[in-house]
Amino acid sequence: MRTDDFWQLIDQARAGGGGEPEAVAARAVALLAEREPAEIVGYAHHQQRVLAASYKVDLWGAAYLINGGASDDGFEYFRGWLMTQGRAVFAKAVADPDSLAELPQVRAAALSGEEFECEDMLGVPWEAYRKATATELPADRDPVPVPDLNEFWDFDDEEEVTRRLPRLAALFAAPPQE
């Protein structure tokens, strides 16, 4: 599956998914299950490439700040949510995690405390393959390596957060203690 095909399927799911991340994931499963098994396998492999490309420490810091914390799994689920936002938002966030401060829903979350996760989006190829073939998705013969995050920084260090993610820090930074 090509990059354009991958994101076009997600765009179709967004258009018919009602906007809620879980609904987008469910629609993506339905759309993908209509395709040939080889295309579903291709989607799964492409999804792994997308997730590997987004496995970046500053994006993790943004997820941590926005969601009030982000474990390994929480960061995975955050990137699942980010996929449901479409290619342009995803690509911009990977290139510049601080750009997430521009999203209306993220700005609103600074006040509401809403968290952004979509575990269901990560399971789309497995669910679609099971639905289409009544069997499990075969193991990837050419797994995508996950980058090493050797430049980890302390997501609770307010000065570092402000230096790396100034717009998000302005939205989510804790008020000064009196």
C-alpha positions as CSV (number, residue, x, y, z in Angstrom):
1,M,0.0,0.0,0.0
2,R,1.3,3.4,-0.9
3,T,1.3,6.4,1.5
4,D,-1.4,8.1,-0.4
5,D,-3.7,5.1,-0.3
6,F,-3.1,4.7,3.5
7,W,-4.1,8.3,4.2
8,Q,-7.0,8.3,1.7
9,L,-8.5,5.4,3.6
10,I,-8.2,7.3,6.8
11,D,-9.7,10.4,5.1
12,Q,-12.7,8.2,4.0
13,A,-13.1,6.9,7.5
14,R,-13.0,10.4,8.9
15,A,-15.6,11.6,6.4
16,G,-17.9,8.7,7.4
17,G,-16.9,8.3,11.0
18,G,-18.7,11.1,12.7
19,G,-15.5,12.8,13.9
20,E,-15.0,10.8,17.1
21,P,-11.7,8.9,17.0
22,E,-13.3,5.5,17.9
23,A,-15.9,6.0,15.1
24,V,-13.1,6.8,12.7
25,A,-11.3,3.6,13.7
26,A,-14.5,1.6,13.3
27,R,-15.1,3.0,9.9
28,A,-11.5,2.4,8.9
29,V,-11.9,-1.3,9.9
30,A,-15.1,-1.5,7.7
31,L,-13.5,0.2,4.7
32,L,-10.3,-1.9,5.0
33,A,-12.1,-5.2,5.4
34,E,-13.7,-4.6,2.0
35,R,-10.2,-4.8,0.4
36,E,-8.1,-7.8,-0.6
37,P,-6.1,-9.4,2.2
38,A,-2.8,-8.4,0.6
39,E,-3.9,-4.7,0.8
40,I,-4.8,-5.1,4.5
41,V,-1.4,-6.5,5.1
42,G,0.1,-3.6,3.2
43,Y,-2.0,-1.2,5.4
44,A,-0.6,-2.9,8.5
45,H,3.0,-2.5,7.3
46,H,2.4,1.1,6.4
47,Q,0.8,1.8,9.8
48,Q,4.0,0.4,11.4
49,R,6.1,2.8,9.3
50,V,3.9,5.7,10.3
51,L,4.1,4.8,13.9
52,A,7.9,4.4,13.7
53,A,8.3,7.8,12.0
54,S,6.3,9.4,14.8
55,Y,8.2,7.8,17.6
56,K,10.0,11.0,18.6
57,V,10.8,12.3,22.0
58,D,9.4,15.8,21.5
59,L,6.1,14.4,20.2
60,W,6.0,12.2,23.3
61,G,6.7,15.3,25.4
62,A,3.7,17.0,23.7
63,A,1.5,14.0,24.4
64,Y,2.7,14.0,28.0
65,L,1.9,17.7,28.4
66,I,-1.5,17.5,26.6
67,N,-2.7,14.4,28.3
68,G,-1.3,15.1,31.8
69,G,1.1,12.2,31.4
70,A,1.9,9.5,28.8
71,S,3.2,6.1,29.5
72,D,4.6,3.9,26.6
73,D,1.1,2.7,25.9
74,G,-0.4,6.2,26.4
75,F,2.0,7.5,23.8
76,E,1.0,4.7,21.4
77,Y,-2.7,5.5,21.9
78,F,-2.0,9.3,21.5
79,R,-0.4,8.5,18.1
80,G,-3.5,6.4,17.3
81,W,-5.6,9.5,18.0
82,L,-3.2,11.6,16.0
83,M,-3.8,9.3,13.0
84,T,-7.5,9.9,13.2
85,Q,-6.8,13.6,12.7
86,G,-5.6,13.0,9.1
87,R,-2.4,13.2,7.2
88,A,-1.8,17.0,7.3
89,V,-2.2,17.2,11.1
90,F,-0.2,14.1,11.7
91,A,2.7,15.2,9.4
92,K,2.8,18.6,10.9
93,A,2.8,17.3,14.5
94,V,5.6,14.9,13.7
95,A,7.7,17.7,12.1
96,D,6.7,20.2,14.8
97,P,5.0,18.8,17.9
98,D,4.4,22.3,19.2
99,S,2.0,22.8,16.3
100,L,-0.6,20.8,18.2
101,A,-1.2,24.0,20.1
102,E,-3.0,25.3,16.9
103,L,-5.7,22.6,17.0
104,P,-9.0,23.9,18.5
105,Q,-9.6,20.6,20.3
106,V,-6.2,20.8,22.0
107,R,-6.7,24.4,22.9
108,A,-10.1,23.4,24.5
109,A,-8.4,20.5,26.3
110,A,-6.2,23.0,28.1
111,L,-9.3,24.1,29.9
112,S,-11.4,20.9,30.0
113,G,-8.6,18.3,30.7
114,E,-9.8,16.1,27.8
115,E,-7.2,13.5,26.9
116,F,-6.5,12.3,23.3
117,E,-6.1,8.6,22.8
118,C,-7.4,6.1,20.3
119,E,-6.2,2.5,21.0
120,D,-8.8,1.3,18.5
121,M,-7.0,3.0,15.6
122,L,-3.9,0.9,16.3
123,G,-5.9,-2.3,15.9
124,V,-7.5,-1.4,12.5
125,P,-5.5,-3.8,10.3
126,W,-5.9,-6.8,12.7
127,E,-9.7,-6.2,13.0
128,A,-10.1,-5.7,9.3
129,Y,-8.1,-8.8,8.4
130,R,-10.1,-10.9,10.9
131,K,-13.4,-9.5,9.5
132,A,-12.3,-10.1,5.9
133,T,-10.7,-13.6,6.3
134,A,-11.9,-15.0,9.6
135,T,-8.2,-15.6,10.3
136,E,-5.4,-13.6,12.1
137,L,-3.3,-11.1,10.3
138,P,0.0,-12.8,9.4
139,A,3.2,-11.7,11.2
140,D,5.1,-9.0,9.4
141,R,8.0,-10.7,7.6
142,D,9.8,-7.3,7.3
143,P,9.1,-5.5,10.6
144,V,9.8,-1.8,10.8
145,P,12.5,-1.0,13.3
146,V,11.5,1.4,16.1
147,P,13.9,4.3,16.5
148,D,15.9,4.5,19.7
149,L,14.9,7.5,21.9
150,N,18.4,8.2,23.3
151,E,17.7,11.9,23.6
152,F,15.0,11.6,26.3
153,W,14.3,14.6,28.5
154,D,12.4,15.2,31.7
155,F,8.8,16.0,30.6
156,D,8.2,17.5,34.1
157,D,11.1,20.0,33.8
158,E,9.1,23.2,33.1
159,E,12.1,25.1,31.7
160,E,12.8,22.3,29.2
161,V,9.1,22.0,28.3
162,T,9.0,25.7,27.7
163,R,12.1,25.7,25.6
164,R,11.0,22.7,23.4
165,L,7.3,23.2,23.3
166,P,6.6,26.9,24.0
167,R,3.1,27.1,22.6
168,L,1.9,24.0,24.3
169,A,3.6,25.0,27.5
170,A,1.7,28.3,27.4
171,L,-1.5,26.3,27.2
172,F,-0.8,23.5,29.7
173,A,1.8,24.8,32.1
174,A,0.9,24.6,35.7
175,P,0.1,28.0,37.2
176,P,2.8,29.4,39.5
177,Q,2.7,28.2,43.1
178,E,2.1,30.9,45.6
